[in-house]
Amino acid sequence: MSSSSTLKPPKPSQQTLNRSLPFGKIEPNSTKYFTSCILGGIIACGPTHTLVTPLDLVKTRRQVDPKIYTSNFSAWRAIYRAEGLRGVFFGWSPTFIGYSFQGAGKYGLYEVFKYVYGDKMGLGQGGWSGNRTAVFLGASATAEFVADVFLCPFEAVKVRMQTTLPPYAQNLREGWSKVTAKEGLSGLYKGLVPLWGRQIPYTMCKFATFEEAVSAIYRGMGKGKEEFGTAAQTAVSFAGGYIAGIACAVVSHPADVMVSKLNSDRKAGEGAGAAMARIYRNIGFTGLWNGLPVRIVMIGTLTGFQWLIYDTFKVFLGLPTTGGH
C-alpha cells in the first residue's frame, strides 16, 4: 500500500527519535503501519473486554431475566458464594478470543478504510478533510461489518454460557461443540444480523465521537496536539474514549438486549425478524433498556481504556496518537 497521505501526523518527539523503535521506522498508511494497528487493536480489546467479564455476565443475565438478581452487587455476591472467582469471570475465554479478533478488525481496518475513503477516494470536496465525519462514519462502519463476522461465533457461545442456568457449557470448547453438533456452523451465526445492528451503530458512534471529542479537547486546551507530550496526548485519548463510550453505549443498548435475547431464546427454524418481533412483544419498549446504567459504566470505562492502550501502543512504536490532526 502506498505510504503517501494527506494526514500529517505530529512530528516525533526527540525522545522518540533518540530511542530504538521495536519495529523500526513505520511510514504512515503503509502495510507495516496497518499491521501495527491490527496488533494494537488486539492488545486494546481482548484483555479489556475480559477484565469486565463480571459486569458483562450480570448485565447479560439481567437482560434475559430482569428478576434474576435484585442488584449487580447482590448478583456478584451470590455468584461468588456459589462458584468462587471462576464463576464471576464465567465466559472469559470466548470473550477474550472473540474480542481479540474483533479488535484486530475494528481498529486495524478502521485505519485502512479511513485511508481508502479519505485519501484514495477523496470523499468530500477537497479530499477527506472536506468531510471528516463522513469518513470516520464510513470507515468505522465498514471495519465493524467485517470484524463482527469474526466475533459472532464466540459471542454466540459466550451468551449461551452466561444466560442459561445451569450453564449451557462450562467452557468455550464444550459450547462450540454443542452448538455445531446440534445446529451446524450456522448456529454460531444466527445472531449475526442483530450483532451488526448493535455493533455497527456502536462503532460508528465510538470512532466518530472519539475523533471529534479529541479535536474539541485540544481546541479547548488552546494548543495544537503537536505541542503536548505523549503523556498528555494519551490522557486526551482516554478522555475522548470515555466520552465516546458513554454515547455509543446508549445508542447501541436496545440492540445489545436483543442480541442477548436472540442467542438465548430463539426457537429452532425461526427467522430473525419473527424472533425479534416475538421478543419485543414479550418485553416491550422498556425491556430494551434493561441493564443500561451498568452498560454505560462498563462501556465508558472500557472504551476509555481501549483508546488509552491502543494509543500508548502506537506511541511505543513511534507512531502518533489517534485524532486531533
Disulfide bonds with the S-S distance in Angstrom:
none
